[in-house]
Every structure is written in structure tokens, then in C-alpha cells.
């Protein structure tokens, strides 16, 4: 059965096509060619001809008048909806998360490896902070403690390595602290 699309239906289909072409261009820019090919297939099923005008830009036009079989339109729209769920471009702050971890050498031999960059307020001396932690022995990898703790930064409420290692962290940041014995419990271990 062939159905002729009404004007408002055609505008809706064209809007879907424009959005799909835009997402295809973004996928090609990110070198996600599998996603770009999936979008192209969905568009071709809708009667759209896609032409690549550059490495990251595609143009489109109707292959035939937009009187297509209803079941083809339904199938094509389902395939395009899959693409619509692709994540949008990430903000600059989030992009930094995917960069290589940054290693900081701090006072007393404490080494902080930034695993995830935060974007909130910065931890400062004499301010209360709450951290989620997991204590692991460097030599054996054995976990000896884990939990959440709130303390006043720089007030000596926790081991010195935490006061030094947490200073300057931002809300949402994740760090791996390597703390030498002199900044933790000493050569003999935990009290």
C-alpha cells in the first residue's frame, strides 16, 4: 500500500531527515563510521539520497517524490530513533575527563593521580569536606579500609597525607593518593 504524506507529515519527516544527517556528520567527524553507515541505511530506506560533500559533511535530497510505503517509513523512523539516542557533544569540562590521568607530586612525598577532573568548588584549608575512600596497601594491593569520612581539611583530624592530598580537589574529582609511611601511620603501620 502506498500512502501520500500530508504536508505536516512531510515536514516532520524532513525534520527527522535533517536531524539524522546532522548526527551522521557528527559521527563521521568522530570517526564513528559504523554509526554513520547505520544512519545512511536508515535514510536510504526513507527514500533519501545522501551525498558526502566533504570528510565530515553530507548533503541530502529525495530520490523520488515522498510518496512511500507506510511500512518503510515506520521501519526507517525506528532505525533513526536509535541514532537520536546517541549522546550529544560533551561540554569541554567533561572532555577533560577522558584525557590521560594527571600526576601531582605534593608535599611530604604524597603523589596524587587525578583520575577524574571535578568541576565544583575547590577544597581549601579549614573547610569541612567529605570524601569517599578505599585504603589499599601499595605493596600487596590488599584493601584495609573503605568508607566515607567528613573532616576539616588541614586541622589534623586525619593522616597528614590526606590533608595534603585532598587540598585543591574540586567537587566531583577523583584522585588516587600514594602516601608514604611518614605521612600516614609511620613505619610500624596503623595505630
Protein Blocks (a to p, Z undefined) as FASTA:
>chain_A
ZZdddfklmmmmmmmmmmmmmmmmmmmmnopaklmmmmmmmmmmnopacddfbfkbccdd
dfbdcbdcfklmmmmmmmmmmmmmpccdddfklmmmmpccdddddehhiacddfbdcfbd
cddehiacddddddddfklopafbdcdddddehklpacfklmmmmgopaehiacdddddf
klmnojnbpZZ
